[in-house]
Amino acid sequence: TYTPPDEPGVKCSMMDGWQERSGEVSPKREKMNVFWNAVSNNGKTGIQSDLAENEALCAIAFVKRRFSRYFANVDFTMPQGWRLKGWSVPSGVPSVAYMAAVPWLEIALGHANPGDLKAFHDAAELTDREYGEWETNIRCLQDSSRADDFKRLRSLDGNVFFKSQLENKNVFPDQKLAKKTLDALSQVNQSADLDPVSPFYAILLMDGDSLGSHMSDLAKQQKIAEGLSKFTQSVPDIVDDWNGFLIYAGGDDVLAILPMEDAIPCATRLRSLYMECFKGSGIPTTLSGAIEFAHIKMPLTKVLKDAHGLLDDVAKDGRGRDALAIRVWKPGGSKIEWAQPWEIALIPGKDKTYVEQIAEQFRYGSEEPTQFSNKFFYKIAERFEFLNPKKEGGTSPVLSESQALDLLAMEYLNSGKSKISTREQARDFIRPLLIQCRPVIRDKDESDPEKWKKGGHQLEVDGALLVRFLAQKGVE
């Protein structure tokens, strides 16, 4: 058992219980800043962006913070004779708030009035001078035609893009400056006809299925190694293409952080890549994925831990592997959970899921001949509750599947948004949503999805709620 001793003095800003390095015995900021200002101004590479204003770190946290700057220089022969050699690792790791703001920032750079963008930057700079995202490289922002003109704007701390954060005095103590930044932010939204920034980002975790069981066969090991090598080498470019930050890709494991709307397309492309890498190898392996859509106020460690359970317990064990599971965490702890085998989730012949397509149909304007309305999604939970109860003493649903489809088709026609006019057209349009709301458990020994086990006659409203969440980008 290891029990560290109690440490005196002021405690670390990042690691509870450890003494920060100035050595001051009481939290007198002026005295502490003598030390930390000297550290911040010592001219070392990236030190000013690595230390936040009024931040005080213990030795462990300081080493972790500075690790990426020096790891590439490590080259040491250990006493046992083996050599320890570092490599380059990225220093610009985006915050969750910044990653959530990326889609908004991309549109703002492309469409907002340059004068409004400059005014917002100038106000935000006074509110937060750190430029904490200076070394963060996100593909869509780098490719913007205004990327160089607004380098300082796109390097601002992610919190300055959120009304809720700007109004929080614990995040921005000077509320007068924060109010000016908020006014300038509102002007950018108005000039570019932008919705407020979505406060959600995504964690993507993926893992190969059943690969370990084949590794014991010596005849298969070379083909497995070749397939994994192809996959691992291609993963960084795909994550980068979908505006993500790759945390790691090793073997058949992938962990990345992405903007909310890029997570599902990225997962879909990675699954296709994995299948391509093992095509013709004779290795029957697949790739399962878990996506956590989390609010920026949720602790990242909690989201990461939950992602592993979502992948193992829901995508793999719950849906029979080769599946995608998604969980949405809203403020207050309420959640949405949906999962399907890839065969059910994907539109045939496309690298696109049905839930994405349905969300787009819900999101589009009135010029779309087919569209879902808010009214329809508010009603659907009520209808599912009616459809799901069983007849007393039996296992049959209240209505047959065809009758349930008729009921929801009429509900859709009555929602007043679509230009569809006949029940048959409405049935065809509603059917994909209903399929995504009926859980399916994949049978790895059965190639025909029609013979896979259905989750009884239950319709899970979370499938529809996920579509609504995606369509509204998490903004009510």
Residue pairs with C-beta under 8 A, 6 or more apart in sequence:
4 17
6 17
7 17
7 18
7 19
8 19
8 25
9 19
9 20
9 23
9 24
9 25
10 19
10 20
10 22
10 24
10 25
10 26
10 27
10 32
10 56
11 17
11 18
11 19
11 20
11 58
12 18
12 19
12 20
12 56
12 57
12 58
12 60
12 61
13 20
13 52
13 55
13 56
13 57
13 61
14 57
14 58
14 61
14 65
15 57
15 58
15 60
15 61
18 58
18 59
18 60
18 61
19 58
20 32
20 56
20 57
20 58
21 35
21 56
21 57
21 58
21 59
21 62
22 31
22 32
22 34
22 35
22 36
22 56
23 35
24 31
24 32
24 35
29 54
32 56
33 54
36 51
36 55
36 56
39 47
39 51
40 47
40 48
40 51
41 48
44 69
45 69
46 69
46 91
46 135
47 66
49 130
49 131
49 132
49 134
49 135
50 65
50 66
50 69
51 57
51 65
52 130
52 132
53 129
53 130
57 65
67 89
68 89
68 90
68 91
68 93
69 91
70 86
71 86
71 87
71 88
71 89
72 86
72 87
72 88
72 89
73 86
74 84
74 85
74 86
75 83
75 84
75 85
75 86
76 83
76 84
76 85
77 83
77 84
78 84
90 135
90 245
91 135
92 133
92 134
92 135
92 136
92 137
93 136
93 245
94 102
94 133
94 136
94 138
94 158
94 245
94 257
95 132
95 133
95 157
95 158
95 159
96 158
96 201
96 257
96 294
96 296
96 300
97 157
97 158
97 159
97 161
97 162
97 165
97 296
98 132
98 133
98 136
98 157
98 158
99 138
99 158
99 201
99 245
99 257
99 258
99 259
100 158
100 197
100 198
100 199
100 200
100 201
100 259
100 260
100 296
101 158
101 161
101 162
101 197
102 138
102 140
102 141
102 243
102 259
103 198
103 259
103 260
103 261
103 262
103 473
104 161
104 194
104 195
104 197
104 198
105 141
105 154
105 161
106 140
106 141
106 144
106 243
107 192
107 194
108 117
108 188
108 192
108 194
109 117
109 141
109 144
109 146
109 147
109 150
109 153
109 154
110 144
110 145
110 146
111 192
111 193
111 194
112 188
112 191
112 192
112 194
113 188
113 191
113 192
114 146
114 149
116 184
116 187
116 188
116 191
117 150
117 153
117 188
118 153
119 184
119 187
120 153
120 181
120 184
120 185
120 187
120 188
121 150
121 152
121 153
121 156
122 184
123 177
123 180
123 181
123 183
123 184
124 153
124 156
124 160
124 181
124 184
124 185
125 152
125 156
126 177
126 180
126 181
127 160
127 166
127 172
127 174
127 177
127 178
127 180
127 181
128 156
128 157
128 159
128 160
128 172
130 157
131 152
131 155
131 156
131 157
132 155
132 156
132 157
132 158
133 154
133 155
133 156
133 157
133 158
134 155
136 155
136 245
138 243
138 245
139 240
139 241
139 242
139 243
140 243
141 147
141 154
141 243
144 150
147 154
158 296
159 165
159 166
159 171
159 172
160 166
160 181
160 185
161 185
161 197
162 197
162 199
162 296
163 182
163 185
163 196
164 199
165 171
165 172
165 296
166 172
166 178
166 179
166 181
166 182
166 185
167 175
167 178
167 182
169 175
172 178
172 181
188 194
189 195
189 196
195 473
195 475
196 475
198 260
198 473
198 474
198 475
199 295
199 296
199 297
199 474
199 475
200 260
200 293
200 294
200 295
200 296
200 328
200 473
200 474
201 257
201 258
201 259
201 260
201 293
201 294
201 296
202 257
202 258
202 259
202 260
202 262
202 263
202 291
202 292
202 293
202 294
203 255
203 256
203 257
203 258
203 291
203 292
203 294
203 303
203 304
203 307
204 244
204 254
204 255
204 256
204 257
204 258
204 263
204 266
204 267
204 289
204 290
204 291
205 254
205 255
205 289
205 290
205 291
205 292
205 307
205 308
205 310
205 311
206 252
206 253
206 254
206 255
206 267
206 270
206 271
206 274
206 287
206 288
206 289
206 290
206 311
207 252
207 253
207 254
207 287
207 288
207 289
207 311
207 316
208 251
208 252
208 253
208 274
208 285
208 286
208 287
208 288
209 285
209 286
209 287
209 288
209 316
209 321
209 322
210 284
210 285
210 286
210 321
210 444
211 224
211 252
211 283
211 285
214 220
214 224
214 283
214 284
214 285
215 221
215 224
220 282
220 283
223 278
223 281
223 282
223 283
224 281
224 283
226 281
227 277
227 278
227 281
227 283
227 285
228 251
228 252
228 277
230 277
231 252
231 273
231 274
231 277
232 249
232 250
232 251
234 273
234 277
235 246
235 249
235 254
235 270
235 273
236 246
236 249
238 266
238 269
238 270
238 273
239 245
239 246
239 249
239 254
239 256
239 258
239 266
239 270
240 246
241 266
241 269
242 258
242 262
242 263
242 265
242 266
242 269
243 258
243 259
243 262
244 256
244 257
244 258
244 259
244 262
244 263
244 266
245 256
245 257
245 258
246 254
246 255
246 256
247 255
247 256
247 257
248 254
248 255
249 255
252 274
252 285
252 287
254 270
255 304
255 307
256 266
258 266
260 293
260 473
260 474
261 470
261 473
263 291
263 293
264 291
264 324
264 326
264 353
264 355
264 356
264 470
265 351
265 352
265 356
267 289
267 291
267 324
268 346
268 351
268 352
268 353
269 351
270 287
270 289
271 287
271 289
271 324
271 342
272 351
274 285
274 286
274 287
275 286
275 287
278 285
286 321
286 322
286 342
287 322
288 311
288 315
288 316
288 321
288 322
288 323
288 324
288 325
289 311
289 315
289 323
289 324
289 325
290 307
290 308
290 310
290 311
290 314
290 315
290 324
290 325
290 326
290 327
291 324
291 325
291 326
291 327
292 303
292 306
292 307
292 310
292 326
292 327
292 329
293 326
293 327
293 328
293 329
293 469
293 474
294 300
294 303
294 329
295 329
295 330
295 331
295 474
297 331
298 329
303 329
306 327
306 329
310 325
310 327
310 337
311 325
314 325
314 327
314 337
314 339
315 321
315 323
315 324
315 325
315 339
316 323
318 325
318 339
318 441
319 325
319 339
319 340
319 341
319 439
319 440
319 441
319 442
320 341
320 441
320 442
320 443
320 444
320 452
321 442
321 444
322 341
322 342
322 343
322 442
322 444
323 339
323 340
323 341
323 342
323 345
323 442
324 339
324 340
324 342
324 345
324 353
325 337
325 338
325 339
326 336
326 337
326 338
326 339
326 466
327 335
327 336
327 337
328 335
328 336
328 337
328 465
328 466
328 469
328 474
329 335
330 336
336 462
336 465
336 466
336 469
337 462
338 355
338 436
338 460
338 462
338 463
338 466
339 439
340 436
340 439
340 440
341 440
341 441
341 442
341 449
341 452
343 442
343 449
344 435
344 436
344 440
344 449
345 353
345 354
345 355
345 436
346 352
346 353
346 354
347 353
347 354
347 357
354 432
354 433
354 435
354 436
355 436
355 463
355 466
355 467
355 470
356 470
357 432
358 372
358 432
358 433
358 436
358 467
359 467
359 468
359 470
359 471
360 471
361 368
361 370
361 371
361 372
362 371
362 372
362 373
362 377
362 467
362 468
362 471
363 471
363 472
364 371
365 371
366 417
369 418
369 419
369 420
370 418
370 419
370 420
370 429
371 417
371 418
372 412
372 415
372 417
372 418
372 467
372 471
373 415
373 416
373 417
373 418
374 468
375 415
375 416
375 417
376 411
376 412
376 415
376 417
377 464
377 465
377 467
377 468
379 411
379 415
380 408
380 411
380 461
380 464
381 461
381 464
381 465
383 407
383 408
383 411
384 437
384 459
384 460
384 461
384 464
385 461
386 398
387 397
387 398
387 399
387 404
387 407
387 459
388 397
388 398
388 457
388 458
388 459
389 398
390 396
390 397
390 398
390 457
391 398
395 456
395 457
396 457
397 404
397 457
399 407
401 457
404 434
404 459
405 427
405 430
405 431
405 434
406 423
406 427
408 430
408 434
409 423
409 426
409 427
409 429
409 430
410 423
410 426
412 418
412 420
412 426
412 429
412 430
413 420
413 421
413 423
413 426
418 426
418 429
420 426
420 429
433 463
433 464
433 467
434 459
436 463
436 467
437 459
437 460
437 461
437 462
437 463
437 464
438 454
438 455
438 458
438 459
438 460
439 454
439 455
439 458
439 460
440 449
440 452
440 453
440 454
440 455
441 452
441 453
441 454
441 455
442 449
442 452
443 451
443 452
443 453
446 452
